[in-house]
Amino acid sequence: MSHDVMDFEKEVIQLSHSIPVLVDFWAEWCGPCRTLSPVLERLAEKHDKEWELKKLNTEQFPDIAAQYDIRSIPNVKLFSGGAVVNEFVGALPEASIEQWLRTAIPDKFEKHLDQADHLLKQQRTEEARTLLEHILGMSPDHERARSLLGLALLFTDRKRATELVAGIDESSRFADTAGTIRTFDQLIAKLDNVTSLPLSAVKTTYLEAVKNLATRHFDEALVQFIRIIREDRSYDEDGSRKACIAIFKYLGEENEITLKHRRDFGNALYV
């Protein structure tokens, strides 16, 4: 498939109103351009139907290169809605371009993902789950959809919830959500192996707090975890502090339970 542009207005500007268009500005004499070209072509094939790749030879179309202020090549610009919305210069490694694409490409599912997020905050989990399953049916690797579905399944199917976020690493915008899911899973799993927990005066309270977490009694769980921080912060490798942070992230900073316990949590850390 040829990606060479012959009609910029039609193949880039007009097309970008229906799908994002990545334009690789290049020239025959440019060594880094030859390095970048196959990388972009592999990514275009991998992300088929998410965005289109077009290549514009700056030697053949100097007026267009000047119009878009191309001063060094390779120069890659992302067009959406008829205008440049993002860009990078130079032959970046494939992994770096992948990371750039995650934030640069407009998300066609954004409105529905915002809706699913809102449903989750209202505890309308089944509605959110249905919507997210539909999105993942069309885009199985979508990280935001995977992380939100992980939250939706966290208390009913922890195994799948953790599998959904398994590939989300620290470089992702959704690393916090993935971390919250993993923390909850690790904490709740302790209920099946209580003998693995060290002996301590706070062990009983800790297990009660985890049970409250598992049954979504977050208010009670936070009271107990904060008490443990004051009495034996290091218990279970700082488990109570990690639990509080995960609960706050799960509920959101504006949630009334978060607001109720944030100050006590902070005070407990610095007693």
LINSUL-V218478 format. One record per helix or strand of 2 or more residues. SS is the DSSP state (H for helix, E for strand). FROM is the first residue (numbers start at 1). LEN is the number of residues. If there is no record, write none. Layout:
ss:SS from:FROM len:LEN
ss:SS from:FROM len:LEN
This chain:
ss:H from:8 len:10
ss:E from:20 len:7
ss:H from:31 len:16
ss:E from:51 len:7
ss:H from:62 len:6
ss:E from:75 len:6
ss:E from:83 len:7
ss:H from:94 len:11
ss:H from:110 len:12
ss:H from:125 len:14
ss:H from:143 len:11
ss:H from:158 len:7
ss:H from:175 len:18
ss:H from:194 len:3
ss:H from:203 len:12
ss:H from:218 len:15
ss:H from:235 len:17
ss:H from:256 len:14
